[in-house]
């Protein structure tokens, strides 16, 4: 199986053009997806048009990616152009975002921000293997939905392991609302020196609530 990595979103370390965003008020959301089997909500509400954002930066350059609440990710125009030529799969949308404010913390960027676009990660048919992950429960799910893997309250897990190999290069697996990427995406980031793309090997991606 190809190597898998967790894309560390908010809370990523500084020093790599750390850039985050918030939806500028007033903003609108649309209903998220529902599981076709059990009807539970899958994921969070989705940011709806008009897409207006406030950026927050810490370093001397803007990130090629910017992270914020919900499933939306902002990508700079450079990332967009490289991605669309790459043949990689797993992102949709590429809708223009109006940046209405930039909050500069720490080191100050003098330049105006690049053009940003909102993308949404694809939800994969591949699920996490909870037993192999070392999943522990505060309140085990009962009954468990085999489609969305929803229900229950997790204490956390020791690592991330998938049941099968995904065909997407960037995706959200069933049973985990976090974005994962494969070794091809990692190579894409390295070859183009893309910034603010912190990746953690899946076998090291433990998390405890």
N, C-alpha and C positions, 0 to 999 in steps of 0.2 A: 504494500500500500504506500502511496506517496506520502511524503511528510506533510503534516498539518500544523498550522500555527493559529494562535489566538491574536486577533487584531485588537490591541489594547486601546480602547477609546478614551473616554474621559479619565483623568487621573494619570495620564501617561507622563513619563519623566520629562523634565526640561532638558534643553540642550539640542533638540532636534526640531527647531522651528515650531515649537508647541503652539497650536492654534485651536481655539474652541469657539463655539458660537451659541447664541440664544436666539430664539425667534423674537423679532421686534414686535412690540405691542402696537396696535391690536393685531393679534394673529388668529388664524382659524385652523381647526382640525376637522378631519373627517373620520368616520368610523373605521376601525381597523378590520382585520380579517377575522372571520369566525371559522372554527373547525367544522368541516362538512359532516363529521360523524357525531360529535357530542354537543356542538354549538357553543363551546367555550370560546371567549375571545383569544385570538392568537396574535401576540405582539401588542404594540401600543397603538393609540390613535395616531393618525398620519397627518402631518403638517400639510395644510391645503393652501392654495393660492389666495392672496398674493404672497410670494415667498420673499420676505424681508428679514434681514438678520443683523445682529450685532456681533462683531468679532471680538475676541479677547486674545491677545498675544503676549508672549513672555521673552522672546528671543529677537534676533536681529533680522529675521526674515519670516515671511508668511509660509505656513505649511502648504504643501500640495494637497493635503487632506485637512479638514477641520471637523471636529466632533462636537456633538451637542446632544440634547435630549431626544428620546425616541429613536426610531430606526434610521432617520435621515443622516446622510453624510454629505458634507460639502467637499467638492473637488475643484481645484484650480483648473483654469483653461489648459495649462500644460499637461496636467494629468489626463484631462478629458481627451485631448488630441492623441496622446500616446496610447491610452486605453483603446480607443476606437480603431487604432491601427494594429493592435497587438494580437487580436484573435482570442483574447481571454473572455470568459463569460462569467456572469454573476451580478452585474450591475445594470439597473434600468433607470430611465428618467432623463438625466442630464438637462434639468430645467434651470434656466437662469435665475440667480438669486440677487436681489438688490441689497448691497451692504450699506446700511444707513448709519452705522457708528462703529468706530474701532477703539477699544479700550486697550491701551498699551501699558503693560506691567513689566517691571524689571527693565530690561534693555528696550530702548525705544526705536521702533522702525520709522524712518522718515518717509518712505515711499507710500503711495496709495496702494490699497490691496489689489491683487489681480482679480479678474472676473472669476466668480465662483458659480458652480452648478450643483443642484441638489440631485443626489442619486439614492436609490434604495437597493439594499442587498437582496439577492434572491433567496427565497425560502426553499431549502433543499428537501428532497424526499428521503435523504439519508438521516438517520437518527443517531443520537448518542447511545453508547452502550453503558447503561448506568452501573451494572455490576463491575465492569472493567474500569470504570471511572472511580470506583470506591465511593459511590454516592451514599450519603447518610441523610436520614430524614428526621426532622422535628415532628412531622405529622405525615405519615405515609399516605399516598393517594389511594382512595378507595371509593368507587372503582377507578381503575386506570383506563384512560382512552388510548387505544393502540395506534390511533392516527396522529393526534397532536402530542401525545405523551403528557397531557396536562393533568393538574391536580396535585394536592399535597403541598407541604411546606418543607423545603430542603434545608438541611444544616450546611451542606457544602459538598465538595468533592476533592479528590486527591489529584486528579489529572483529567484530561479530556480524551476519550477514545470513541471512535465512530464504529457503528455496526458494519459499514460498508464504505467503499471508496466513492466519494462524490464526483460527479462530472463537472460541477461548477468549480471555478478557481477562487471565488469569493462567495460566501453563502452563510445562511443561518440554518443550523441543523434542527431537526425535530427534537423537542425536549430540552432545548437550550436556546435562550433568546440572545445569544452573543454571536458576533461575527467571527467566522473562521476563514482562513485562506489556505491555499496549498503552496507547495514548493515553487510552482510556476509563477504565482503572484509574487512570492518572495524574490525570485530572480528578476522579475520585471522591475520591482522597486530598486534593487541593487544596481541593475544595468543602467537605469536612468537617474540614479541618485535622488529618488523621490524622498521628500521630507515629511516628517510627522506621520510615519507609518510604523510605529513600534510593534514588533511581533514577538510573541512568546511561544516557544515550542509547546505543542499540545500536551506532551508528557510532563511538562513543568507547570502547566496552567492550573494549579490548585486554587480553590476559592472557598472561604468560610464566611458565613454571614454572622 
